[in-house]
Amino acid sequence: MTSPAPDFAMETDDGKAALADYRGKILVLYFYPKDDTSGCTTEAKAFRDLYAEFRAAGVEILGVSKDSVASHARFRAKHEMPFRLGSDPDGAACEAYGVWKKKSMYGREYMGIERSTFLIDQNGVLRAEWRKVKVTGHAEAVLKAARAL
């Protein structure tokens, strides 16, 4: 996979983030459904626990959901996450990365974020993607792929 990563710009819990901000760095851009829910918390903690290893490999991490920046700030502080969380309330980044999908739970269909991760290289090129992510072992697999760049 070597296509240009879709551009994005959004507010974060501590300012703003755009794809251009990560030029010269490897970026793990991960989309998750909702702050402080069990799967999303487990995923965030897995990235948190490996953060020093990601940074040693020259990798930045940005988590994205449609939650507000205030919600992100609470979620980040509660779980001591060292990486930023981006707010995509209008769904522009979700649409650009194709993660806004029809989902179903208990027979009810609704639209929501499909848990997905994108690995973007120093030149803004999409190098790997994981869709319909299963949380267990995911952060480790992303780290392994990032180290191989």
Rosetta constraint file for C-alpha pairs under 8 A:
AtomPair CA 1 CA 126 HARMONIC 6.56 0.50
AtomPair CA 1 CA 127 HARMONIC 5.17 0.50
AtomPair CA 1 CA 128 HARMONIC 6.21 0.50
AtomPair CA 2 CA 125 HARMONIC 5.87 0.50
AtomPair CA 2 CA 126 HARMONIC 5.61 0.50
AtomPair CA 2 CA 127 HARMONIC 5.49 0.50
AtomPair CA 3 CA 125 HARMONIC 5.63 0.50
AtomPair CA 3 CA 126 HARMONIC 5.51 0.50
AtomPair CA 3 CA 127 HARMONIC 7.56 0.50
AtomPair CA 4 CA 124 HARMONIC 6.03 0.50
AtomPair CA 4 CA 125 HARMONIC 4.36 0.50
AtomPair CA 4 CA 126 HARMONIC 5.64 0.50
AtomPair CA 5 CA 120 HARMONIC 6.77 0.50
AtomPair CA 5 CA 124 HARMONIC 5.75 0.50
AtomPair CA 5 CA 125 HARMONIC 5.23 0.50
AtomPair CA 5 CA 126 HARMONIC 4.82 0.50
AtomPair CA 6 CA 96 HARMONIC 6.02 0.50
AtomPair CA 6 CA 97 HARMONIC 6.68 0.50
AtomPair CA 7 CA 18 HARMONIC 7.28 0.50
AtomPair CA 7 CA 19 HARMONIC 5.63 0.50
AtomPair CA 7 CA 20 HARMONIC 7.89 0.50
AtomPair CA 7 CA 93 HARMONIC 7.86 0.50
AtomPair CA 7 CA 96 HARMONIC 7.72 0.50
AtomPair CA 8 CA 17 HARMONIC 7.96 0.50
AtomPair CA 8 CA 18 HARMONIC 5.29 0.50
AtomPair CA 8 CA 19 HARMONIC 5.59 0.50
AtomPair CA 8 CA 92 HARMONIC 7.66 0.50
AtomPair CA 8 CA 93 HARMONIC 5.67 0.50
AtomPair CA 8 CA 96 HARMONIC 7.92 0.50
AtomPair CA 9 CA 16 HARMONIC 7.33 0.50
AtomPair CA 9 CA 17 HARMONIC 5.66 0.50
AtomPair CA 9 CA 18 HARMONIC 4.11 0.50
AtomPair CA 9 CA 19 HARMONIC 6.80 0.50
AtomPair CA 9 CA 93 HARMONIC 7.71 0.50
AtomPair CA 10 CA 16 HARMONIC 5.71 0.50
AtomPair CA 10 CA 17 HARMONIC 5.49 0.50
AtomPair CA 10 CA 18 HARMONIC 6.44 0.50
AtomPair CA 10 CA 86 HARMONIC 6.21 0.50
AtomPair CA 10 CA 87 HARMONIC 6.17 0.50
AtomPair CA 10 CA 88 HARMONIC 6.27 0.50
AtomPair CA 11 CA 15 HARMONIC 5.82 0.50
AtomPair CA 11 CA 16 HARMONIC 4.26 0.50
AtomPair CA 11 CA 17 HARMONIC 6.21 0.50
AtomPair CA 11 CA 69 HARMONIC 7.05 0.50
AtomPair CA 11 CA 86 HARMONIC 5.79 0.50
AtomPair CA 11 CA 87 HARMONIC 5.61 0.50
AtomPair CA 11 CA 88 HARMONIC 7.58 0.50
AtomPair CA 12 CA 16 HARMONIC 5.10 0.50
AtomPair CA 12 CA 17 HARMONIC 6.47 0.50
AtomPair CA 12 CA 69 HARMONIC 5.87 0.50
AtomPair CA 12 CA 72 HARMONIC 7.83 0.50
AtomPair CA 12 CA 84 HARMONIC 6.58 0.50
AtomPair CA 12 CA 85 HARMONIC 5.45 0.50
AtomPair CA 12 CA 86 HARMONIC 4.17 0.50
AtomPair CA 12 CA 87 HARMONIC 5.74 0.50
AtomPair CA 13 CA 69 HARMONIC 4.75 0.50
AtomPair CA 13 CA 70 HARMONIC 6.74 0.50
AtomPair CA 13 CA 72 HARMONIC 5.74 0.50
AtomPair CA 13 CA 73 HARMONIC 5.14 0.50
AtomPair CA 13 CA 84 HARMONIC 6.63 0.50
AtomPair CA 13 CA 85 HARMONIC 5.88 0.50
AtomPair CA 13 CA 86 HARMONIC 6.64 0.50
AtomPair CA 13 CA 87 HARMONIC 7.73 0.50
AtomPair CA 14 CA 73 HARMONIC 7.86 0.50
AtomPair CA 14 CA 84 HARMONIC 7.29 0.50
AtomPair CA 16 CA 86 HARMONIC 7.83 0.50
AtomPair CA 17 CA 21 HARMONIC 6.54 0.50
AtomPair CA 17 CA 86 HARMONIC 7.21 0.50
AtomPair CA 18 CA 22 HARMONIC 7.46 0.50
AtomPair CA 19 CA 23 HARMONIC 7.26 0.50
AtomPair CA 19 CA 124 HARMONIC 7.30 0.50
AtomPair CA 20 CA 124 HARMONIC 7.80 0.50
AtomPair CA 22 CA 26 HARMONIC 7.15 0.50
AtomPair CA 22 CA 27 HARMONIC 6.71 0.50
AtomPair CA 22 CA 60 HARMONIC 7.91 0.50
AtomPair CA 22 CA 122 HARMONIC 7.24 0.50
AtomPair CA 22 CA 124 HARMONIC 7.79 0.50
AtomPair CA 23 CA 122 HARMONIC 5.36 0.50
AtomPair CA 23 CA 123 HARMONIC 5.88 0.50
AtomPair CA 23 CA 124 HARMONIC 6.36 0.50
AtomPair CA 24 CA 121 HARMONIC 7.89 0.50
AtomPair CA 24 CA 122 HARMONIC 4.23 0.50
AtomPair CA 24 CA 123 HARMONIC 6.33 0.50
AtomPair CA 25 CA 58 HARMONIC 6.48 0.50
AtomPair CA 25 CA 59 HARMONIC 6.33 0.50
AtomPair CA 25 CA 60 HARMONIC 6.97 0.50
AtomPair CA 25 CA 121 HARMONIC 6.67 0.50
AtomPair CA 25 CA 122 HARMONIC 4.48 0.50
AtomPair CA 25 CA 123 HARMONIC 7.89 0.50
AtomPair CA 26 CA 58 HARMONIC 6.38 0.50
AtomPair CA 26 CA 59 HARMONIC 4.73 0.50
AtomPair CA 26 CA 60 HARMONIC 6.16 0.50
AtomPair CA 26 CA 119 HARMONIC 7.33 0.50
AtomPair CA 26 CA 120 HARMONIC 5.76 0.50
AtomPair CA 26 CA 121 HARMONIC 4.57 0.50
AtomPair CA 26 CA 122 HARMONIC 5.00 0.50
AtomPair CA 26 CA 146 HARMONIC 7.49 0.50
AtomPair CA 27 CA 59 HARMONIC 5.65 0.50
AtomPair CA 27 CA 60 HARMONIC 4.90 0.50
AtomPair CA 27 CA 61 HARMONIC 5.78 0.50
AtomPair CA 27 CA 62 HARMONIC 7.38 0.50
AtomPair CA 27 CA 118 HARMONIC 7.97 0.50
AtomPair CA 27 CA 119 HARMONIC 5.88 0.50
AtomPair CA 27 CA 120 HARMONIC 5.05 0.50
AtomPair CA 27 CA 121 HARMONIC 6.44 0.50
AtomPair CA 27 CA 122 HARMONIC 7.69 0.50
AtomPair CA 28 CA 59 HARMONIC 7.01 0.50
AtomPair CA 28 CA 60 HARMONIC 6.18 0.50
AtomPair CA 28 CA 61 HARMONIC 4.73 0.50
AtomPair CA 28 CA 62 HARMONIC 6.27 0.50
AtomPair CA 28 CA 117 HARMONIC 6.89 0.50
AtomPair CA 28 CA 118 HARMONIC 5.82 0.50
AtomPair CA 28 CA 119 HARMONIC 4.84 0.50
AtomPair CA 28 CA 120 HARMONIC 6.46 0.50
AtomPair CA 28 CA 142 HARMONIC 7.89 0.50
AtomPair CA 29 CA 61 HARMONIC 6.09 0.50
AtomPair CA 29 CA 62 HARMONIC 5.03 0.50
AtomPair CA 29 CA 63 HARMONIC 6.00 0.50
AtomPair CA 29 CA 64 HARMONIC 7.40 0.50
AtomPair CA 29 CA 117 HARMONIC 5.73 0.50
AtomPair CA 29 CA 118 HARMONIC 5.13 0.50
AtomPair CA 29 CA 119 HARMONIC 6.45 0.50
AtomPair CA 29 CA 120 HARMONIC 7.58 0.50
AtomPair CA 30 CA 61 HARMONIC 7.73 0.50
AtomPair CA 30 CA 62 HARMONIC 6.36 0.50
AtomPair CA 30 CA 63 HARMONIC 4.87 0.50
AtomPair CA 30 CA 64 HARMONIC 6.09 0.50
AtomPair CA 30 CA 115 HARMONIC 7.60 0.50
AtomPair CA 30 CA 116 HARMONIC 5.81 0.50
AtomPair CA 30 CA 117 HARMONIC 4.14 0.50
AtomPair CA 30 CA 118 HARMONIC 6.15 0.50
AtomPair CA 31 CA 63 HARMONIC 5.85 0.50
AtomPair CA 31 CA 64 HARMONIC 4.71 0.50
AtomPair CA 31 CA 65 HARMONIC 5.82 0.50
AtomPair CA 31 CA 94 HARMONIC 7.74 0.50
AtomPair CA 31 CA 99 HARMONIC 7.54 0.50
AtomPair CA 31 CA 113 HARMONIC 7.08 0.50
AtomPair CA 31 CA 114 HARMONIC 7.40 0.50
AtomPair CA 31 CA 115 HARMONIC 5.58 0.50
AtomPair CA 31 CA 116 HARMONIC 5.28 0.50
AtomPair CA 31 CA 117 HARMONIC 6.18 0.50
AtomPair CA 32 CA 40 HARMONIC 6.18 0.50
AtomPair CA 32 CA 63 HARMONIC 7.22 0.50
AtomPair CA 32 CA 64 HARMONIC 6.26 0.50
AtomPair CA 32 CA 65 HARMONIC 5.48 0.50
AtomPair CA 32 CA 113 HARMONIC 6.26 0.50
AtomPair CA 32 CA 114 HARMONIC 6.86 0.50
AtomPair CA 32 CA 115 HARMONIC 4.80 0.50
AtomPair CA 32 CA 116 HARMONIC 6.89 0.50
AtomPair CA 33 CA 40 HARMONIC 6.96 0.50
AtomPair CA 33 CA 65 HARMONIC 5.89 0.50
AtomPair CA 33 CA 66 HARMONIC 7.57 0.50
AtomPair CA 33 CA 112 HARMONIC 6.70 0.50
AtomPair CA 33 CA 113 HARMONIC 4.93 0.50
AtomPair CA 33 CA 114 HARMONIC 6.78 0.50
AtomPair CA 33 CA 115 HARMONIC 6.48 0.50
AtomPair CA 34 CA 40 HARMONIC 6.49 0.50
AtomPair CA 34 CA 65 HARMONIC 6.25 0.50
AtomPair CA 34 CA 66 HARMONIC 7.37 0.50
AtomPair CA 34 CA 67 HARMONIC 6.57 0.50
AtomPair CA 35 CA 40 HARMONIC 6.47 0.50
AtomPair CA 35 CA 41 HARMONIC 7.12 0.50
AtomPair CA 35 CA 65 HARMONIC 7.64 0.50
AtomPair CA 35 CA 67 HARMONIC 6.80 0.50
AtomPair CA 35 CA 71 HARMONIC 6.99 0.50
AtomPair CA 35 CA 72 HARMONIC 6.74 0.50
AtomPair CA 35 CA 75 HARMONIC 6.15 0.50
AtomPair CA 36 CA 40 HARMONIC 6.48 0.50
AtomPair CA 36 CA 41 HARMONIC 5.46 0.50
AtomPair CA 36 CA 75 HARMONIC 6.07 0.50
AtomPair CA 37 CA 41 HARMONIC 5.82 0.50
AtomPair CA 38 CA 42 HARMONIC 6.15 0.50
AtomPair CA 39 CA 43 HARMONIC 6.15 0.50
AtomPair CA 39 CA 135 HARMONIC 6.98 0.50
AtomPair CA 40 CA 44 HARMONIC 6.09 0.50
AtomPair CA 41 CA 45 HARMONIC 6.06 0.50
AtomPair CA 42 CA 46 HARMONIC 6.22 0.50
AtomPair CA 42 CA 135 HARMONIC 7.15 0.50
AtomPair CA 43 CA 47 HARMONIC 6.48 0.50
AtomPair CA 43 CA 135 HARMONIC 5.60 0.50
AtomPair CA 43 CA 136 HARMONIC 7.92 0.50
AtomPair CA 43 CA 138 HARMONIC 7.89 0.50
AtomPair CA 43 CA 139 HARMONIC 7.46 0.50
AtomPair CA 44 CA 48 HARMONIC 6.06 0.50
AtomPair CA 44 CA 81 HARMONIC 7.45 0.50
AtomPair CA 45 CA 49 HARMONIC 5.92 0.50
AtomPair CA 45 CA 79 HARMONIC 7.16 0.50
AtomPair CA 45 CA 81 HARMONIC 7.30 0.50
AtomPair CA 46 CA 50 HARMONIC 6.42 0.50
AtomPair CA 46 CA 139 HARMONIC 5.90 0.50
AtomPair CA 47 CA 51 HARMONIC 5.83 0.50
AtomPair CA 47 CA 139 HARMONIC 5.59 0.50
AtomPair CA 48 CA 80 HARMONIC 7.86 0.50
AtomPair CA 48 CA 81 HARMONIC 5.56 0.50
AtomPair CA 48 CA 82 HARMONIC 6.58 0.50
AtomPair CA 48 CA 83 HARMONIC 7.57 0.50
AtomPair CA 50 CA 54 HARMONIC 6.29 0.50
AtomPair CA 50 CA 139 HARMONIC 7.51 0.50
AtomPair CA 50 CA 140 HARMONIC 7.79 0.50
AtomPair CA 51 CA 55 HARMONIC 6.10 0.50
AtomPair CA 51 CA 82 HARMONIC 7.43 0.50
AtomPair CA 52 CA 56 HARMONIC 6.09 0.50
AtomPair CA 53 CA 57 HARMONIC 6.33 0.50
AtomPair CA 53 CA 143 HARMONIC 7.82 0.50
AtomPair CA 54 CA 58 HARMONIC 6.50 0.50
AtomPair CA 54 CA 59 HARMONIC 5.11 0.50
AtomPair CA 54 CA 60 HARMONIC 7.09 0.50
AtomPair CA 54 CA 143 HARMONIC 6.33 0.50
AtomPair CA 54 CA 146 HARMONIC 7.98 0.50
AtomPair CA 55 CA 59 HARMONIC 5.05 0.50
AtomPair CA 55 CA 60 HARMONIC 6.53 0.50
AtomPair CA 57 CA 146 HARMONIC 7.41 0.50
AtomPair CA 57 CA 147 HARMONIC 6.04 0.50
AtomPair CA 59 CA 146 HARMONIC 7.33 0.50
AtomPair CA 60 CA 83 HARMONIC 7.64 0.50
AtomPair CA 61 CA 83 HARMONIC 5.86 0.50
AtomPair CA 61 CA 84 HARMONIC 7.05 0.50
AtomPair CA 62 CA 83 HARMONIC 6.35 0.50
AtomPair CA 62 CA 84 HARMONIC 5.34 0.50
AtomPair CA 62 CA 85 HARMONIC 5.68 0.50
AtomPair CA 62 CA 86 HARMONIC 6.77 0.50
AtomPair CA 63 CA 83 HARMONIC 7.78 0.50
AtomPair CA 63 CA 84 HARMONIC 6.54 0.50
AtomPair CA 63 CA 85 HARMONIC 4.69 0.50
AtomPair CA 63 CA 86 HARMONIC 6.02 0.50
AtomPair CA 64 CA 85 HARMONIC 5.65 0.50
AtomPair CA 64 CA 86 HARMONIC 4.62 0.50
AtomPair CA 64 CA 87 HARMONIC 5.97 0.50
AtomPair CA 64 CA 88 HARMONIC 6.83 0.50
AtomPair CA 65 CA 85 HARMONIC 7.89 0.50
AtomPair CA 65 CA 86 HARMONIC 6.67 0.50
AtomPair CA 65 CA 87 HARMONIC 5.70 0.50
AtomPair CA 65 CA 88 HARMONIC 5.92 0.50
AtomPair CA 65 CA 89 HARMONIC 7.76 0.50
AtomPair CA 65 CA 113 HARMONIC 7.49 0.50
AtomPair CA 66 CA 87 HARMONIC 5.40 0.50
AtomPair CA 66 CA 88 HARMONIC 4.58 0.50
AtomPair CA 66 CA 89 HARMONIC 4.47 0.50
AtomPair CA 66 CA 90 HARMONIC 7.43 0.50
AtomPair CA 66 CA 91 HARMONIC 6.75 0.50
AtomPair CA 67 CA 71 HARMONIC 6.14 0.50
AtomPair CA 67 CA 72 HARMONIC 6.74 0.50
AtomPair CA 67 CA 87 HARMONIC 5.78 0.50
AtomPair CA 67 CA 88 HARMONIC 7.15 0.50
AtomPair CA 67 CA 89 HARMONIC 6.52 0.50
AtomPair CA 68 CA 72 HARMONIC 6.27 0.50
AtomPair CA 68 CA 87 HARMONIC 5.67 0.50
AtomPair CA 68 CA 88 HARMONIC 7.94 0.50
AtomPair CA 68 CA 89 HARMONIC 6.97 0.50
AtomPair CA 69 CA 73 HARMONIC 6.08 0.50
AtomPair CA 69 CA 85 HARMONIC 7.83 0.50
AtomPair CA 69 CA 86 HARMONIC 7.21 0.50
AtomPair CA 69 CA 87 HARMONIC 5.76 0.50
AtomPair CA 70 CA 74 HARMONIC 6.39 0.50
AtomPair CA 71 CA 75 HARMONIC 6.14 0.50
AtomPair CA 72 CA 76 HARMONIC 5.87 0.50
AtomPair CA 72 CA 85 HARMONIC 6.10 0.50
AtomPair CA 72 CA 86 HARMONIC 7.68 0.50
AtomPair CA 72 CA 87 HARMONIC 7.63 0.50
AtomPair CA 73 CA 77 HARMONIC 6.06 0.50
AtomPair CA 73 CA 85 HARMONIC 7.94 0.50
AtomPair CA 74 CA 78 HARMONIC 5.95 0.50
AtomPair CA 75 CA 79 HARMONIC 6.33 0.50
AtomPair CA 76 CA 80 HARMONIC 5.71 0.50
AtomPair CA 76 CA 81 HARMONIC 5.04 0.50
AtomPair CA 76 CA 82 HARMONIC 7.76 0.50
AtomPair CA 76 CA 84 HARMONIC 7.96 0.50
AtomPair CA 76 CA 85 HARMONIC 7.62 0.50
AtomPair CA 77 CA 81 HARMONIC 6.67 0.50
AtomPair CA 88 CA 92 HARMONIC 6.67 0.50
AtomPair CA 88 CA 93 HARMONIC 6.46 0.50
AtomPair CA 88 CA 94 HARMONIC 7.31 0.50
AtomPair CA 91 CA 95 HARMONIC 5.98 0.50
AtomPair CA 91 CA 100 HARMONIC 7.65 0.50
AtomPair CA 92 CA 96 HARMONIC 6.14 0.50
AtomPair CA 93 CA 97 HARMONIC 6.11 0.50
AtomPair CA 94 CA 98 HARMONIC 5.93 0.50
AtomPair CA 94 CA 99 HARMONIC 5.17 0.50
AtomPair CA 94 CA 100 HARMONIC 5.49 0.50
AtomPair CA 94 CA 113 HARMONIC 7.24 0.50
AtomPair CA 95 CA 99 HARMONIC 6.31 0.50
AtomPair CA 95 CA 100 HARMONIC 5.88 0.50
AtomPair CA 99 CA 113 HARMONIC 5.45 0.50
AtomPair CA 99 CA 114 HARMONIC 5.13 0.50
AtomPair CA 99 CA 115 HARMONIC 7.35 0.50
AtomPair CA 99 CA 116 HARMONIC 6.82 0.50
AtomPair CA 100 CA 111 HARMONIC 6.66 0.50
AtomPair CA 100 CA 112 HARMONIC 5.50 0.50
AtomPair CA 100 CA 113 HARMONIC 4.75 0.50
AtomPair CA 100 CA 114 HARMONIC 6.28 0.50
AtomPair CA 101 CA 111 HARMONIC 5.48 0.50
AtomPair CA 101 CA 112 HARMONIC 5.58 0.50
AtomPair CA 101 CA 113 HARMONIC 6.14 0.50
AtomPair CA 101 CA 114 HARMONIC 6.17 0.50
AtomPair CA 102 CA 109 HARMONIC 6.67 0.50
AtomPair CA 102 CA 110 HARMONIC 5.63 0.50
AtomPair CA 102 CA 111 HARMONIC 4.48 0.50
AtomPair CA 102 CA 112 HARMONIC 6.41 0.50
AtomPair CA 103 CA 109 HARMONIC 5.57 0.50
AtomPair CA 103 CA 110 HARMONIC 5.38 0.50
AtomPair CA 103 CA 111 HARMONIC 5.77 0.50
AtomPair CA 103 CA 112 HARMONIC 6.40 0.50
AtomPair CA 104 CA 108 HARMONIC 5.26 0.50
AtomPair CA 104 CA 109 HARMONIC 4.21 0.50
AtomPair CA 104 CA 110 HARMONIC 6.08 0.50
AtomPair CA 105 CA 109 HARMONIC 6.65 0.50
AtomPair CA 114 CA 131 HARMONIC 7.21 0.50
AtomPair CA 114 CA 132 HARMONIC 5.99 0.50
AtomPair CA 115 CA 131 HARMONIC 6.44 0.50
AtomPair CA 115 CA 132 HARMONIC 5.42 0.50
AtomPair CA 115 CA 133 HARMONIC 5.43 0.50
AtomPair CA 116 CA 129 HARMONIC 7.31 0.50
AtomPair CA 116 CA 130 HARMONIC 5.44 0.50
AtomPair CA 116 CA 131 HARMONIC 4.46 0.50
AtomPair CA 116 CA 132 HARMONIC 5.96 0.50
AtomPair CA 116 CA 133 HARMONIC 5.70 0.50
AtomPair CA 117 CA 129 HARMONIC 5.62 0.50
AtomPair CA 117 CA 130 HARMONIC 5.08 0.50
AtomPair CA 117 CA 131 HARMONIC 6.65 0.50
AtomPair CA 117 CA 133 HARMONIC 7.61 0.50
AtomPair CA 118 CA 126 HARMONIC 6.98 0.50
AtomPair CA 118 CA 127 HARMONIC 7.68 0.50
AtomPair CA 118 CA 128 HARMONIC 5.88 0.50
AtomPair CA 118 CA 129 HARMONIC 4.45 0.50
AtomPair CA 118 CA 130 HARMONIC 6.49 0.50
AtomPair CA 119 CA 126 HARMONIC 6.00 0.50
AtomPair CA 119 CA 127 HARMONIC 5.58 0.50
AtomPair CA 119 CA 128 HARMONIC 5.08 0.50
AtomPair CA 119 CA 129 HARMONIC 6.19 0.50
AtomPair CA 119 CA 142 HARMONIC 7.66 0.50
AtomPair CA 119 CA 146 HARMONIC 7.11 0.50
AtomPair CA 120 CA 124 HARMONIC 5.74 0.50
AtomPair CA 120 CA 125 HARMONIC 5.39 0.50
AtomPair CA 120 CA 126 HARMONIC 4.50 0.50
AtomPair CA 120 CA 127 HARMONIC 5.61 0.50
AtomPair CA 120 CA 128 HARMONIC 7.31 0.50
AtomPair CA 121 CA 125 HARMONIC 5.35 0.50
AtomPair CA 121 CA 126 HARMONIC 6.51 0.50
AtomPair CA 121 CA 127 HARMONIC 6.49 0.50
AtomPair CA 121 CA 149 HARMONIC 7.47 0.50
AtomPair CA 128 CA 145 HARMONIC 7.88 0.50
AtomPair CA 133 CA 138 HARMONIC 7.23 0.50
AtomPair CA 134 CA 138 HARMONIC 6.69 0.50
AtomPair CA 135 CA 139 HARMONIC 7.68 0.50
AtomPair CA 137 CA 141 HARMONIC 6.35 0.50
AtomPair CA 138 CA 142 HARMONIC 6.28 0.50
AtomPair CA 139 CA 143 HARMONIC 6.15 0.50
AtomPair CA 140 CA 144 HARMONIC 6.22 0.50
AtomPair CA 141 CA 145 HARMONIC 6.33 0.50
AtomPair CA 142 CA 146 HARMONIC 6.09 0.50
AtomPair CA 143 CA 147 HARMONIC 6.14 0.50
AtomPair CA 144 CA 148 HARMONIC 6.47 0.50
AtomPair CA 145 CA 149 HARMONIC 6.85 0.50
